[in-house]
Each structure stands twice: as C-alpha cells, then as structure tokens.
Amino acid sequence: MTDEGILLIVGALLFIFIALPIALWLITRTLFGAAFLFAYAGEQGFIGFAVYIACWVFMFPVMLIVSLIVGILNNSKNA
C-alpha cells in the first residue's frame, strides 16, 4: 500500500471517530434548541408561531446559532 493510501485510511478513520460524532452532536443540540424555541413560540399563540416561522425564513443563520446555544444550555440544565 502506498503512503497516499495509508494517509487516506487514517484520514477516514479520524473523520469517522472524531469529526462525525461532533457534527452529529451539534446537529442534535440544534434540533433540540429549535424544538424548545418552537414550544415557547407555540405558548405565545398564533403571533408567536408566525414570528418563529418568519425568523427562520428571514434570519436563518441567526436562528441556527440561537437554536444551538439554546440546545446546549438546555442540555446542560437537564444533565
């Protein structure tokens, strides 16, 4: 096996065992944060729900960051 082949296998293993679990954790925290914000918006009635959807449409990057932060903080509170 050549050096490039070994390097490719090592890189793939690093990706599988390090980067993939971190990415999956970030995705799940973001989804939990979005669900938490959705529940809070639903408690406010139709206006809260409409604002929630509008924020996702017009402020997508901000909502991703806020959902991730809320998901991480909500996880640490429940742990």
MILUMVO-541595 format. One record per residue: residue in one letter; x, y, z of N, C-alpha, C in turn. Coordinates in nm, 2 decimals. Example, Ala and Ser with C-alpha at 12.3 -4.5 7.8 and 13.67 -1.06 7.14 Angstrom:
BEGIN
['A',[1.32,-0.57,0.78],[1.23,-0.45,0.78],[1.32,-0.33,0.78]]
['S',[1.28,-0.22,0.71],[1.37,-0.11,0.71],[1.29,0.00,0.79]]
***
This chain:
BEGIN
['M',[0.08,-0.12,0.00],[0.00,0.00,0.00],[0.09,0.12,0.00]]
['T',[0.05,0.22,-0.08],[0.13,0.35,-0.09],[0.10,0.44,0.03]]
['D',[0.19,0.54,0.04],[0.17,0.64,0.15],[0.04,0.71,0.14]]
['E',[0.00,0.74,0.02],[-0.13,0.81,0.00],[-0.25,0.73,0.04]]
['G',[-0.24,0.60,0.02],[-0.35,0.51,0.06],[-0.36,0.50,0.21]]
['I',[-0.24,0.49,0.28],[-0.24,0.48,0.43],[-0.29,0.62,0.48]]
['L',[-0.25,0.73,0.42],[-0.30,0.86,0.47],[-0.45,0.87,0.45]]
['L',[-0.50,0.82,0.34],[-0.64,0.83,0.32],[-0.72,0.75,0.42]]
['I',[-0.67,0.63,0.45],[-0.74,0.55,0.55],[-0.73,0.61,0.69]]
['V',[-0.62,0.67,0.73],[-0.60,0.73,0.86],[-0.70,0.85,0.86]]
['G',[-0.70,0.93,0.76],[-0.79,1.05,0.75],[-0.94,1.01,0.76]]
['A',[-0.98,0.90,0.70],[-1.11,0.85,0.70],[-1.15,0.80,0.85]]
['L',[-1.05,0.73,0.91],[-1.08,0.69,1.05],[-1.09,0.81,1.14]]
['L',[-1.00,0.91,1.13],[-1.01,1.03,1.21],[-1.15,1.10,1.19]]
['F',[-1.19,1.10,1.06],[-1.32,1.16,1.04],[-1.43,1.09,1.10]]
['I',[-1.43,0.96,1.09],[-1.54,0.87,1.15],[-1.54,0.88,1.30]]
['F',[-1.43,0.88,1.36],[-1.42,0.87,1.51],[-1.42,1.01,1.58]]
['I',[-1.39,1.11,1.51],[-1.37,1.24,1.57],[-1.48,1.34,1.52]]
['A',[-1.47,1.37,1.39],[-1.55,1.48,1.33],[-1.70,1.44,1.32]]
['L',[-1.73,1.32,1.28],[-1.86,1.27,1.27],[-1.94,1.28,1.40]]
['P',[-1.89,1.23,1.51],[-1.97,1.24,1.64],[-1.99,1.39,1.68]]
['I',[-1.89,1.47,1.66],[-1.90,1.61,1.69],[-2.01,1.68,1.61]]
['A',[-2.01,1.65,1.48],[-2.11,1.70,1.39],[-2.25,1.65,1.43]]
['L',[-2.26,1.53,1.46],[-2.39,1.47,1.50],[-2.44,1.53,1.63]]
['W',[-2.35,1.56,1.72],[-2.39,1.62,1.85],[-2.44,1.76,1.83]]
['L',[-2.37,1.84,1.74],[-2.41,1.97,1.71],[-2.54,1.98,1.64]]
['I',[-2.57,1.88,1.55],[-2.70,1.88,1.48],[-2.81,1.85,1.58]]
['T',[-2.79,1.75,1.67],[-2.89,1.72,1.77],[-2.92,1.83,1.87]]
['R',[-2.81,1.90,1.91],[-2.83,2.01,2.00],[-2.91,2.12,1.93]]
['T',[-2.88,2.15,1.80],[-2.95,2.25,1.73],[-3.10,2.21,1.71]]
['L',[-3.13,2.09,1.68],[-3.27,2.04,1.67],[-3.34,2.05,1.80]]
['F',[-3.28,2.02,1.91],[-3.34,2.03,2.04],[-3.37,2.17,2.08]]
['G',[-3.27,2.26,2.04],[-3.29,2.40,2.07],[-3.40,2.46,1.98]]
['A',[-3.41,2.42,1.86],[-3.52,2.46,1.77],[-3.66,2.42,1.82]]
['A',[-3.66,2.29,1.87],[-3.78,2.24,1.93],[-3.82,2.31,2.05]]
['F',[-3.73,2.35,2.14],[-3.75,2.43,2.26],[-3.81,2.56,2.22]]
['L',[-3.75,2.63,2.13],[-3.80,2.76,2.08],[-3.93,2.75,2.02]]
['F',[-3.96,2.64,1.94],[-4.09,2.62,1.88],[-4.20,2.60,1.99]]
['A',[-4.17,2.53,2.10],[-4.26,2.51,2.21],[-4.29,2.65,2.28]]
['Y',[-4.18,2.72,2.30],[-4.20,2.86,2.36],[-4.29,2.95,2.27]]
['A',[-4.26,2.94,2.14],[-4.34,3.03,2.04],[-4.48,2.98,2.04]]
['G',[-4.51,2.85,2.05],[-4.64,2.80,2.05],[-4.72,2.84,2.17]]
['E',[-4.65,2.86,2.28],[-4.72,2.91,2.40],[-4.77,3.05,2.39]]
['Q',[-4.71,3.13,2.30],[-4.75,3.27,2.28],[-4.87,3.28,2.18]]
['G',[-4.91,3.17,2.13],[-5.03,3.18,2.04],[-4.98,3.19,1.89]]
['F',[-5.08,3.23,1.81],[-5.05,3.24,1.66],[-4.94,3.34,1.63]]
['I',[-4.94,3.45,1.70],[-4.84,3.55,1.67],[-4.70,3.50,1.70]]
['G',[-4.68,3.43,1.81],[-4.55,3.37,1.84],[-4.51,3.27,1.74]]
['F',[-4.60,3.19,1.69],[-4.57,3.09,1.59],[-4.54,3.16,1.46]]
['A',[-4.61,3.26,1.42],[-4.58,3.33,1.30],[-4.45,3.40,1.30]]
['V',[-4.41,3.46,1.42],[-4.28,3.52,1.43],[-4.17,3.42,1.43]]
['Y',[-4.19,3.30,1.49],[-4.09,3.20,1.48],[-4.06,3.15,1.34]]
['I',[-4.17,3.13,1.26],[-4.15,3.09,1.12],[-4.08,3.21,1.04]]
['A',[-4.13,3.33,1.06],[-4.07,3.44,0.99],[-3.92,3.46,1.03]]
['C',[-3.88,3.43,1.15],[-3.74,3.44,1.19],[-3.66,3.33,1.12]]
['W',[-3.72,3.21,1.10],[-3.64,3.11,1.03],[-3.63,3.14,0.89]]
['V',[-3.73,3.21,0.83],[-3.72,3.24,0.69],[-3.63,3.36,0.66]]
['F',[-3.63,3.46,0.74],[-3.56,3.58,0.71],[-3.42,3.59,0.79]]
['M',[-3.41,3.52,0.90],[-3.29,3.52,0.98],[-3.23,3.38,1.00]]
['F',[-3.22,3.31,0.89],[-3.18,3.17,0.91],[-3.05,3.15,0.98]]
['P',[-2.94,3.22,0.94],[-2.81,3.19,1.02],[-2.82,3.23,1.17]]
['V',[-2.89,3.33,1.20],[-2.91,3.38,1.34],[-2.99,3.27,1.41]]
['M',[-3.09,3.22,1.35],[-3.18,3.12,1.42],[-3.10,2.99,1.44]]
['L',[-3.01,2.95,1.35],[-2.93,2.83,1.37],[-2.84,2.85,1.49]]
['I',[-2.77,2.97,1.50],[-2.69,2.99,1.61],[-2.76,3.00,1.75]]
['V',[-2.88,3.07,1.74],[-2.96,3.08,1.87],[-3.01,2.94,1.91]]
['S',[-3.05,2.86,1.81],[-3.10,2.72,1.84],[-2.99,2.64,1.90]]
['L',[-2.87,2.65,1.85],[-2.76,2.58,1.90],[-2.73,2.62,2.04]]
['I',[-2.73,2.75,2.07],[-2.70,2.80,2.20],[-2.81,2.75,2.30]]
['V',[-2.93,2.76,2.26],[-3.04,2.72,2.35],[-3.04,2.57,2.37]]
['G',[-3.01,2.49,2.27],[-2.99,2.35,2.28],[-2.88,2.31,2.38]]
['I',[-2.77,2.38,2.37],[-2.66,2.35,2.46],[-2.69,2.39,2.60]]
['L',[-2.75,2.51,2.62],[-2.78,2.55,2.75],[-2.89,2.46,2.82]]
['N',[-2.99,2.43,2.73],[-3.10,2.34,2.78],[-3.05,2.20,2.82]]
['N',[-2.95,2.15,2.74],[-2.89,2.02,2.77],[-2.81,2.03,2.90]]
['S',[-2.73,2.13,2.93],[-2.66,2.14,3.05],[-2.75,2.16,3.17]]
['K',[-2.86,2.22,3.15],[-2.96,2.24,3.26],[-3.02,2.10,3.30]]
['N',[-3.05,2.02,3.20],[-3.11,1.89,3.23],[-3.01,1.78,3.26]]
['A',[-2.89,1.80,3.24],[-2.79,1.69,3.27],[-2.76,1.68,3.42]]
***
